[in-house]
Amino acid sequence: MSLAFSSLPARSIKPSLRICQTSVRYAGRDAPAGDPRKEILRRVLYPSNLRNKSTPTGTWRSDVGRALQHAIPSVQAHETIERAWLLHQRHVRRKREAELQRKFEKMKEAMDELYKLDNHLYIEANRPEDPRARSAKELELVKGLRGSERKAMEARIRGLFPRELRVPTDTPSRLGWNYDWQPIRPTSPS
């Protein structure tokens, strides 16, 4: 008989109840005297850690240990649930790997077709490029720029989304819309 499937009664094996005794350290800190709305929100979202009452957000509940013991009465049940979870994760991982393999095969087929159709385009598509390298024309262009335009040009990495484009927001800029803005267009190396 294995030790994992012992015949001990379920009441004699008690899981640790330390899970329900974790504390929220920042709940008792005083916020600096500023906007009182922040303090009110903090108190509502993170109530103090009093051990004599349950909190609505679930930071501490007195009945968690009993609920866990009632839901999972034995070590065997807990191990079975853990094995089932690991099996589920393995299935998800294999499905993801199969999808990636399928995408890779399709990409490889497309590159082989491009090689058959146009060798020059295939070479250009597979040419390694140093994103930090600048052509002589680009270096001359950077010398003539100042301030934020120069920073934008120096920080730009070819092939990536432009950093100077802002993320769309709900509120407009404090400065308003810049109608004269023009993107910096480096001349392509020929």
MARPA-158267 format. One line per 3 residues: number of its first residue (from 1); their letters; for each residue x, y, z of N, C-alpha, C. Coordinates in steps of 0.2 Angstrom, whole numbers, plus 5000, padded with zeros to 4 digits. Layout:
N
NUM	A	X:Y:Z:X:Y:Z:X:Y:Z; ...
end
This chain:
190
1	MSL	5004:4994:5000:5000:5000:5000:5004:5006:5000; 5003:5011:4996:5007:5017:4995:5005:5022:5001; 5010:5026:5002:5009:5031:5008:5004:5037:5005
4	AFS	5004:5038:4999:5000:5043:4996:4992:5042:4997; 4990:5035:4997:4983:5033:4998:4982:5030:5004; 4984:5033:5010:4984:5031:5016:4976:5030:5018
7	SLP	4975:5026:5023:4968:5025:5025:4967:5029:5031; 4970:5035:5032:4969:5039:5038:4962:5043:5037; 4958:5044:5042:4952:5048:5041:4954:5055:5038
10	ARS	4949:5058:5035:4950:5065:5032:4951:5070:5037; 4948:5069:5043:4948:5074:5048:4955:5075:5051; 4959:5069:5051:4966:5069:5054:4971:5073:5050
13	IKP	4970:5074:5043:4974:5077:5039:4972:5084:5038; 4975:5089:5041:4973:5096:5040:4978:5100:5036; 4975:5103:5031:4980:5107:5027:4982:5113:5031
16	SLR	4987:5116:5029:4989:5122:5033:4984:5128:5032; 4983:5132:5037:4978:5137:5036:4982:5144:5036; 4988:5144:5034:4992:5150:5034:4990:5154:5028
19	ICQ	4987:5151:5023:4984:5155:5017:4980:5161:5019; 4975:5160:5024:4971:5165:5026:4973:5170:5031; 4980:5169:5033:4983:5174:5038:4987:5179:5035
22	TSV	4987:5180:5028:4992:5184:5025:4989:5191:5026; 4993:5196:5027:4991:5203:5029:4993:5208:5023; 4989:5213:5023:4990:5218:5018:4994:5224:5022
25	RYA	5000:5225:5021:5004:5229:5025:5003:5237:5023; 5001:5238:5017:5000:5245:5016:4993:5248:5018; 4989:5243:5020:4982:5245:5022:4982:5250:5028
28	GRD	4987:5250:5032:4986:5254:5038:4990:5260:5038; 4994:5261:5032:4998:5267:5031:4994:5273:5030; 4996:5279:5033:4993:5285:5032:4996:5289:5025
31	APA	4991:5291:5021:4993:5294:5015:4995:5302:5017; 4999:5305:5013:5001:5311:5014:4995:5316:5013; 4995:5321:5017:4990:5326:5017:4989:5329:5010
34	GDP	4985:5327:5006:4984:5329:4999:4977:5329:4997; 4975:5326:4992:4969:5325:4989:4965:5320:4994; 4960:5322:4997:4956:5317:5002:4953:5311:4998
37	RKE	4951:5312:4991:4948:5307:4988:4952:5301:4987; 4959:5302:4987:4963:5296:4986:4963:5292:4993; 4963:5296:4998:4962:5292:5005:4956:5288:5005
40	ILR	4950:5291:5003:4944:5288:5004:4944:5282:4999; 4947:5282:4993:4947:5276:4989:4951:5271:4992; 4957:5273:4995:4962:5268:4998:4958:5264:5003
43	RVL	4954:5268:5007:4951:5265:5013:4945:5260:5011; 4942:5262:5005:4937:5257:5003:4940:5251:4999; 4945:5252:4995:4948:5246:4992:4952:5242:4996
46	YPS	4956:5245:5001:4960:5241:5005:4958:5243:5013; 4953:5239:5015:4952:5241:5022:4957:5238:5027; 4957:5240:5033:4962:5238:5038:4961:5231:5039
49	NLR	4967:5228:5041:4967:5221:5043:4965:5219:5050; 4959:5220:5051:4957:5218:5058:4955:5210:5058; 4957:5207:5063:4956:5199:5063:4949:5198:5066
52	NKS	4946:5202:5068:4939:5200:5071:4933:5201:5067; 4934:5203:5060:4929:5204:5056:4931:5203:5049; 4926:5200:5045:4928:5199:5038:4928:5206:5034
55	TPT	4932:5206:5028:4932:5212:5024:4928:5211:5018; 4925:5216:5015:4921:5215:5009:4926:5213:5003; 4932:5216:5003:4936:5215:4997:4940:5208:4998
58	GTW	4939:5204:5003:4942:5198:5004:4950:5198:5006; 4952:5204:5009:4959:5204:5011:4960:5199:5017; 4954:5198:5021:4955:5193:5026:4948:5190:5028
61	RSD	4947:5184:5028:4941:5180:5030:4942:5175:5035; 4938:5175:5040:4939:5170:5045:4937:5163:5043; 4933:5162:5038:4931:5156:5037:4934:5152:5031
64	VGR	4940:5155:5029:4943:5152:5023:4946:5146:5024; 4949:5145:5030:4952:5138:5032:4947:5133:5032; 4941:5134:5035:4936:5129:5035:4933:5128:5029
67	ALQ	4932:5133:5024:4929:5132:5018:4934:5128:5013; 4940:5129:5014:4945:5125:5010:4945:5117:5013; 4945:5116:5019:4944:5109:5022:4938:5106:5020
70	HAI	4932:5110:5019:4926:5107:5017:4926:5105:5010; 4929:5110:5006:4929:5109:4998:4934:5103:4996; 4940:5103:5000:4945:5098:4998:4947:5094:5005
73	PSV	4943:5089:5006:4944:5086:5013:4950:5082:5014; 4953:5079:5008:4959:5075:5009:4965:5077:5005; 4971:5074:5006:4977:5076:5003:4976:5072:4996
76	QAH	4973:5067:4995:4972:5063:4989:4968:5067:4984; 4963:5070:4987:4958:5075:4982:4962:5081:4980; 4966:5084:4984:4971:5089:4982:4976:5087:4977
79	ETI	4979:5082:4978:4984:5079:4973:4980:5078:4966; 4974:5075:4967:4971:5073:4960:4969:5080:4957; 4967:5085:4960:4965:5091:4957:4972:5094:4954
82	ERA	4977:5094:4958:4983:5097:4955:4986:5093:4949; 4985:5086:4949:4987:5083:4943:4982:5084:4937; 4976:5085:4938:4971:5087:4933:4973:5094:4930
85	WLL	4975:5099:4935:4977:5106:4932:4983:5105:4928; 4988:5101:4930:4994:5101:4926:4993:5097:4919; 4988:5093:4919:4986:5089:4913:4983:5095:4908
88	HQR	4979:5099:4911:4975:5104:4907:4981:5109:4904; 4986:5111:4909:4991:5115:4906:4995:5112:4901; 4996:5106:4901:5000:5102:4896:4996:5102:4889
91	HVR	4990:5101:4890:4986:5101:4884:4986:5108:4880; 4985:5113:4885:4985:5120:4882:4992:5122:4879; 4997:5119:4882:5004:5121:4880:5005:5117:4873
94	RKR	5003:5111:4872:5004:5107:4866:4999:5110:4861; 4993:5113:4862:4989:5116:4857:4993:5122:4855; 4996:5126:4859:4999:5132:4857:5005:5131:4853
97	EAE	5009:5125:4855:5015:5124:4851:5013:5121:4844; 5007:5117:4843:5005:5115:4837:5003:5121:4833; 5000:5126:4836:4998:5132:4832:5004:5136:4829
100	LQR	5009:5137:4834:5015:5140:4832:5019:5136:4826; 5019:5129:4827:5022:5125:4821:5018:5126:4815; 5012:5126:4815:5008:5127:4809:5009:5134:4806
103	KFE	5010:5139:4810:5011:5146:4807:5018:5146:4804; 5023:5143:4808:5030:5143:4805:5030:5139:4798; 5026:5134:4798:5026:5130:4791:5023:5134:4786
106	KMK	5018:5138:4787:5015:5142:4782:5020:5148:4780; 5023:5151:4785:5028:5156:4784:5034:5153:4779; 5036:5147:4781:5041:5144:4777:5039:5143:4770
109	EAM	5033:5140:4769:5030:5139:4762:5030:5146:4758; 5028:5151:4762:5027:5158:4758:5034:5160:4756; 5039:5159:4760:5046:5161:4759:5049:5157:4753
112	DEL	5047:5150:4753:5049:5146:4747:5046:5148:4741; 5040:5150:4741:5036:5153:4735:5039:5159:4733; 5041:5164:4738:5044:5170:4736:5051:5169:4732
115	YKL	5055:5164:4735:5061:5162:4732:5060:5160:4725; 5055:5156:4723:5053:5153:4717:5051:5159:4712; 5047:5164:4715:5045:5169:4710:5050:5174:4709
118	DNH	5053:5177:4714:5058:5182:4713:5064:5182:4718; 5069:5180:4716:5075:5179:4720:5077:5185:4723; 5077:5191:4720:5079:5197:4723:5075:5199:4729
121	LYI	5068:5199:4728:5064:5200:4734:5065:5195:4740; 5067:5189:4738:5068:5184:4743:5074:5187:4747; 5080:5189:4744:5086:5191:4747:5085:5197:4751
124	EAN	5081:5202:4748:5079:5208:4752:5075:5207:4758; 5070:5202:4758:5066:5200:4764:5070:5197:4769; 5076:5193:4767:5080:5190:4772:5086:5193:4774
127	RPE	5087:5199:4771:5094:5203:4772:5094:5205:4780; 5099:5203:4783:5100:5206:4790:5101:5213:4790; 5098:5217:4794:5099:5224:4795:5101:5226:4802
130	DPR	5106:5230:4802:5107:5233:4809:5103:5239:4810; 5098:5239:4815:5094:5244:4816:5097:5251:4818; 5103:5250:4821:5107:5256:4823:5111:5260:4818
133	ARS	5112:5256:4812:5116:5259:4807:5113:5265:4803; 5116:5270:4802:5114:5276:4798:5118:5277:4792; 5114:5279:4787:5118:5281:4781:5121:5288:4781
136	AKE	5125:5289:4777:5128:5296:4777:5123:5301:4776; 5118:5300:4772:5112:5305:4771:5109:5306:4777; 5107:5301:4781:5104:5302:4787:5108:5305:4793
139	LEL	5114:5304:4793:5119:5307:4797:5119:5315:4796; 5119:5317:4790:5119:5324:4788:5112:5327:4790; 5107:5323:4789:5100:5326:4791:5100:5327:4799
142	VKG	5103:5322:4802:5103:5323:4810:5107:5329:4812; 5112:5331:4808:5116:5336:4810:5112:5343:4810; 5108:5343:4805:5104:5350:4804:5098:5350:4809
145	LRG	5096:5345:4813:5090:5345:4817:5092:5347:4824; 5087:5350:4828:5088:5352:4835:5083:5349:4839; 5085:5349:4846:5080:5347:4851:5076:5340:4850
148	SER	5070:5341:4851:5066:5335:4851:5066:5331:4844; 5067:5335:4838:5067:5332:4832:5073:5328:4831; 5079:5330:4834:5085:5326:4834:5084:5320:4838
151	KAM	5081:5321:4844:5080:5315:4849:5076:5310:4845; 5071:5312:4842:5066:5307:4839:5070:5304:4833; 5074:5307:4829:5078:5304:4824:5083:5299:4826
154	EAR	5086:5301:4832:5091:5297:4835:5088:5291:4838; 5082:5291:4841:5079:5286:4845:5075:5281:4840; 5074:5283:4834:5070:5279:4830:5074:5273:4827
157	IRG	5071:5267:4828:5074:5261:4826:5070:5259:4820; 5073:5258:4814:5070:5256:4808:5066:5250:4809; 5060:5250:4806:5056:5243:4806:5052:5243:4812
160	LFP	5052:5247:4817:5048:5247:4823:5043:5253:4822; 5038:5253:4826:5033:5258:4827:5036:5264:4829; 5034:5270:4826:5038:5276:4828:5036:5278:4835
163	REL	5041:5280:4839:5040:5281:4846:5037:5288:4847; 5038:5293:4842:5035:5299:4843:5028:5300:4842; 5025:5294:4839:5017:5294:4839:5015:5293:4846
166	RVP	5010:5297:4848:5007:5296:4855:5002:5291:4855; 5001:5288:4860:4995:5283:4861:4989:5287:4862; 4984:5285:4858:4977:5289:4858:4974:5289:4865
169	TDT	4972:5295:4867:4970:5296:4874:4963:5299:4874; 4959:5299:4879:4953:5302:4879:4953:5309:4880; 4958:5312:4882:4959:5319:4883:4964:5322:4878
172	PSR	4963:5328:4876:4967:5331:4871:4974:5334:4875; 4979:5335:4871:4985:5338:4874:4984:5345:4877; 4987:5346:4882:4987:5353:4885:4989:5359:4880
175	LGW	4993:5357:4875:4995:5362:4870:4991:5362:4864; 4986:5358:4864:4982:5358:4858:4985:5354:4852; 4982:5354:4847:4984:5351:4841:4989:5354:4837
178	NYD	4995:5351:4835:5000:5354:4831:4999:5353:4824; 4996:5358:4821:4994:5357:4814:5000:5357:4809; 5005:5360:4811:5011:5361:4807:5016:5355:4808
181	WQP	5014:5350:4811:5019:5344:4813:5020:5340:4806; 5026:5339:4805:5028:5335:4799:5033:5329:4802; 5032:5323:4800:5036:5318:4802:5043:5318:4798
184	IRP	5048:5316:4802:5055:5316:4799:5055:5311:4794; 5057:5312:4788:5057:5307:4783:5064:5306:4781; 5068:5301:4783:5075:5300:4781:5075:5298:4774
187	TSP	5080:5300:4770:5080:5297:4763:5083:5290:4763; 5080:5286:4759:5082:5279:4759:5089:5278:4756; 5093:5274:4759:5100:5273:4756:5099:5269:4749
190	S	5102:5272:4744:5102:5269:4737:5108:5266:4735
end
